[in-house]
Amino acid sequence: MSWNAESARETFARDGVVFLPQALSPAALEQARKAYEWSLTNPGPLASKIPQKTDALFYQDLYNPGCRDAYRDMLRASPIPALCTDLWGTPDCWFMYEQVFLKEGGESRRTPWHQDASYLCVGGKDLAVAWITFDPLSKEDSLEFIPGSHKGPLYDGSRFDVDDDTAPLYTSGQMPRLPDIEKNRRDYEIVSWPIQPGDLVIFHTHTLHGGAPTHTGARRRTLTLRFFGRECIYENRERQAGPNVPGLHKRLKPGDAFRDDWFMDLAKRAA
Ligand SMILES: O=C(O)CCC(=O)C(=O)O
């Protein structure tokens, strides 16, 4: 481990993203890889191919109901929940949901710039997405972030329209439309890191991020694990946004502490 917990916490609070080189041991990485492979071989009801202008594959799956069993041992053994509580400075951590991505087979499109928070009915300080890649990536081929954007406006989601990355997910106009960051890159501070398997990027669900395309002969297999902690509330979103938990939107109302028995409690609290 080549970082300092206190400076990682400061970085996460300031930038909404932190790079933790070799945070996963070979055993933890292997368990994560097996979970990822499980997802690929057991697609859930929401697995989909994201539309592309080429024949390349951009596959994703999320909220697979089988994950709670298939991922349980991996999550309980993983160092990530403790890293999240360190970053937040609070002792609770619950697993919210997984998402897997696979880009391969040619020139894939970028993952449009977006904030995960637009798709989720949860807000607050203690939120984290752990981004794990199983392929080494150059800085240019990696996931990119706008540091500090977790403190800025929450934009409408991208609906991943093949012709327009900023085309809004929702139609009511309650949230501002995403700016065209990709066309105006020089107006933004953008960070990314070259990645080796075992490295971890952890970001807040409100942080603007977008993923590089992959090129012919390359492949990007990534697993993202989303967690929440003590300081989180249920927020109103249109069309009852995720996480996809049976009955959640009936049990919680805006402003309630974000809690539900459905979520896996992963905190290792002192006895
Ligand atoms: O890996 C990618 O291309 C996208 C990751 C992402 O956008 C996410 O996990 O929210």
The ligand as a Gaussian input file, in Angstrom:
#p B3LYP/6-31G(d) Opt

LIG

0 1
 O      -15.858000       1.577000     -17.241000
 C      -16.535000       2.377000     -17.890000
 O      -16.357000       2.627000     -19.076000
 C      -17.657000       3.099000     -17.261000
 C      -17.678000       3.091000     -15.779000
 C      -18.758000       3.965000     -15.262000
 O      -19.197000       4.874000     -15.902000
 C      -19.340000       3.719000     -13.958000
 O      -18.961000       2.752000     -13.282000
 O      -20.221000       4.504000     -13.563000

